[in-house]
Amino acid sequence: MRAVGPIDWPAKDILRCIGYQPLRKEWDVNNEILEFNKKVGVNAFICYTKTVRKFIISSRDFVVNYLINEDADGTIYLVTSSEGCAYDLAPISGIVRGHCVITGWVFKPKKGDPSKCNVS
């Protein structure tokens, strides 16, 4: 899925909200767990995320590399991928382990108004 659009918040605030577990359920009703298990470099983490079970559909979980980069102009890149994720977390019974090839977000501040950004 791909989406593009403006958001009336600064890029850093959006990034903080995405990674802040106590607020995660307010905007992502499908997320049950988001954990940063290990720091593996500058702005690089191993992240575990799990969805909620919906009716007869089992929960899904993912173990991914979670990478963040910020350009000089304030553009923030958030990239996640299961490829090459070197973290041993055994699958949990009853939960389907997902594999994420590559996904991410780009938060680009609006020119002339850094309190807003475009997200893609």
N, C-alpha and C positions, 0 to 999 in steps of 0.2 A: 504494500500500500504506500502511496506517496501523497503527501499533503504539503501545501505551501500556503502561508498566510501571515498577516501582521498580528503581533501581540503587543498590547499596551503596557509592557513591562521591560525593564532592561535585561539584556542577555544573561548577565551574572545572576540576577534574581531568579530567572527561569531555571537555570542550571541548578541552583541551590534547592529549588522546590522539587525538581525531579529526583534528586538524591536524598531528600529528607524524609525518612520513613514515617514519622508521625503525621505528615501532611499527605503522604502518597495516596492513601485511600480516599481522600477528598476529591481528587481529580482522576484517579485511576481505579475504578470500582472492581476491576478484575485482578488487581495485585493484592496478594496476601503477605508476601515477604520480599524485602529487598535488603540484602546484606552485603557489605563490602568486606570480604573475607581476608584479603591480603593485599598489601601495597607492594607492587612489583617494579615500580619505577616512578619517575617524576610524573605526576598526574596519570598514573596507570595503576589499575587495581584489578583484582579478581572479584567478580560480583556474582552473587547467587540471587536469583529471583524466582518466585513461585506464584502461580495464579491460583485463584479460588476455584473450587469445584462448582460446576453449574449443572444442576439436575443430575443426569446420568453421565455427563462428560467429566472425565478425571481431571484433576489438577495437572498442570504442566510446570516443569521447572527447567531452568537454564543456568549453566555455569559459563560465564563469558569473561573475556578480557574487556575491560571498561577503560577507554582511553579518552582523555580530554586535552585539547590544545586551544590556546588563545593566540590570535594574530595581533599585531601591533594596532590594527584599526578597531580592535574590540570584538571581532568575529570569533565565536566559540564553536569548536567542532567537538561533538560527542560521538564516538564510534564504539560499537560493541560487536564482538565476534566470538564464537566458540572455537574457531580455527586456531590451533596451536595453544589452546588454553591449558597450561600445565598446572592443574590443581586437581588433586585427587579427592573427589567428593562422591562417595558411592551413591548410586541411584536408590531412591526410597521406594519401598513397596507401595503400590497403588497410585504412584505419581508417574506420569509419562515424561521422560527426560527429552527435552527438545534440543535441537542443534541450530544455532544461528550462524549462517555463513558470514554475513556482514550487514549491519544496519547502523543507522545513526541519524543525528540531527545537526543542522547548521543554524546557529543563531547569529544573524547579521544585524548590527545596530543600524537604525535608520539614519541617513545623513541629515545632519542638522537637528536631530532629536534623539540623543543616546538613551533617553528614558523609554524608548520603544524599539522594537526590533522586528525583523522578518524571520520567520522560521521555515525551514525546508528540511 
